[in-house]
Amino acid sequence: MRLFIITLSFLLLFTTSNSIADAPLDKKLGLDVELAKKVKEIQKKYRLEFSSKRQQLHREQRKLRRAKNDSDSETIANQAALTAELQAELKQIRMSENEEIRQKLNQEQRTKFEEALKQRKAAYGSSRDEKEF
């Protein structure tokens, strides 16, 4: 009986975690094969740029944390400005990606896309699209 409960618990855990994950946009928006391919190409293009910029931001944030630990006010001011600039660049990249995707969609798909963005924000809160990276 105990083994059954443990097995059932693990099964529910893994089943639940898969259902929470974002569905691909092509499924959410009902895209045909050709349009889905174009959207994935757009996402791939921006993903590389976004990833590189996010890594740069994380390096600068670590420098900022070290400066705060050292109470180095000059470095703190410089790093705070730099991280704010990088965050703005990341937000712009995300906005550009979303806009390029919107341009490929028809009105019905655009409505679904906006709803998907709202759902993602609600599901992940500030940890995803709205986060200050």
C-alpha positions as CSV (number, residue, x, y, z in Angstrom):
1,M,0.0,0.0,0.0
2,R,2.8,2.4,0.9
3,L,4.6,1.7,-2.4
4,F,1.3,2.4,-4.2
5,I,0.9,5.8,-2.6
6,I,4.5,6.7,-3.3
7,T,4.2,5.6,-6.9
8,L,1.0,7.5,-7.3
9,S,2.5,10.6,-5.8
10,F,5.4,10.6,-8.3
11,L,3.1,9.9,-11.2
12,L,0.9,12.9,-10.2
13,L,4.0,15.1,-9.7
14,F,5.3,14.4,-13.2
15,T,1.9,14.6,-14.9
16,T,1.2,18.0,-13.2
17,S,4.5,19.5,-14.1
18,N,4.1,18.7,-17.8
19,S,0.6,20.2,-18.0
20,I,1.8,23.6,-16.6
21,A,4.4,24.1,-19.3
22,D,3.8,26.6,-22.1
23,A,2.3,25.1,-25.2
24,P,4.1,26.0,-28.4
25,L,2.8,29.1,-30.1
26,D,1.9,27.2,-33.2
27,K,-0.5,25.1,-31.2
28,K,-1.9,28.0,-29.1
29,L,-2.5,30.1,-32.2
30,G,-3.6,27.4,-34.6
31,L,-0.9,28.2,-37.1
32,D,-0.4,26.3,-40.3
33,V,2.9,24.6,-41.0
34,E,4.4,27.4,-43.1
35,L,3.5,30.1,-40.6
36,A,4.6,28.0,-37.7
37,K,8.0,27.7,-39.4
38,K,8.3,31.4,-39.9
39,V,7.4,32.1,-36.2
40,K,10.0,29.6,-35.0
41,E,12.6,31.3,-37.2
42,I,11.7,34.6,-35.7
43,Q,12.0,33.2,-32.2
44,K,15.3,31.5,-33.0
45,K,16.7,34.7,-34.3
46,Y,15.8,36.7,-31.3
47,R,16.6,33.9,-28.8
48,L,20.3,34.1,-29.8
49,E,20.5,37.9,-29.3
50,F,18.4,37.7,-26.1
51,S,20.6,35.0,-24.6
52,S,23.8,36.8,-25.3
53,K,22.5,40.1,-23.8
54,R,21.0,38.3,-20.8
55,Q,24.4,36.7,-20.1
56,Q,26.0,40.1,-20.2
57,L,23.4,41.5,-17.8
58,H,24.0,38.7,-15.4
59,R,27.7,39.3,-15.4
60,E,27.1,43.0,-14.7
61,Q,24.6,42.2,-12.0
62,R,27.2,40.1,-10.2
63,K,29.6,43.0,-10.4
64,L,26.9,45.2,-8.9
65,R,26.3,42.8,-6.0
66,R,30.0,42.6,-5.3
67,A,30.2,46.4,-5.3
68,K,27.3,46.6,-2.9
69,N,29.0,44.1,-0.6
70,D,32.1,46.2,-0.8
71,S,30.1,49.5,-0.3
72,D,31.8,51.0,-3.3
73,S,29.4,53.8,-4.2
74,E,31.1,54.8,-7.4
75,T,31.0,51.3,-8.8
76,I,27.4,50.8,-7.6
77,A,26.3,53.9,-9.5
78,N,28.1,52.8,-12.7
79,Q,26.8,49.2,-12.5
80,A,23.3,50.3,-11.6
81,A,23.2,52.5,-14.7
82,L,24.7,49.7,-16.9
83,T,22.3,47.1,-15.7
84,A,19.3,49.4,-16.2
85,E,20.5,50.0,-19.8
86,L,20.9,46.2,-20.4
87,Q,17.4,45.6,-18.9
88,A,16.0,48.1,-21.3
89,E,17.8,46.5,-24.2
90,L,16.4,43.1,-23.3
91,K,12.9,44.5,-23.0
92,Q,13.3,46.1,-26.5
93,I,14.5,42.7,-27.9
94,R,11.4,41.0,-26.5
95,M,9.1,43.7,-27.8
96,S,10.7,43.5,-31.3
97,E,10.3,39.8,-31.4
98,N,6.7,40.0,-30.4
99,E,6.0,42.8,-32.9
100,E,7.7,40.8,-35.7
101,I,5.5,37.8,-34.8
102,R,2.4,40.0,-34.7
103,Q,3.1,41.2,-38.3
104,K,3.0,37.6,-39.6
105,L,-0.4,36.8,-37.9
106,N,-3.9,37.5,-39.1
107,Q,-6.4,39.3,-36.7
108,E,-7.7,36.2,-35.1
109,Q,-4.2,34.8,-34.5
110,R,-3.1,38.2,-33.1
111,T,-5.9,38.1,-30.6
112,K,-4.9,34.6,-29.5
113,F,-1.2,35.8,-29.4
114,E,-2.1,38.7,-27.1
115,E,-4.1,36.3,-24.9
116,A,-1.1,33.9,-24.8
117,L,1.1,36.7,-23.6
118,K,-1.4,37.6,-20.9
119,Q,-1.6,34.0,-19.8
120,R,2.2,33.7,-19.7
121,K,2.4,36.8,-17.6
122,A,-0.3,35.5,-15.2
123,A,1.3,32.1,-15.0
124,Y,4.9,33.3,-14.5
125,G,4.3,36.8,-13.1
126,S,7.4,38.9,-13.1
127,S,9.7,35.9,-13.7
128,R,9.2,35.9,-17.4
129,D,8.2,38.7,-19.8
130,E,7.8,41.5,-17.4
131,K,10.8,40.7,-15.2
132,E,13.6,43.2,-15.1
133,F,15.8,40.4,-16.4
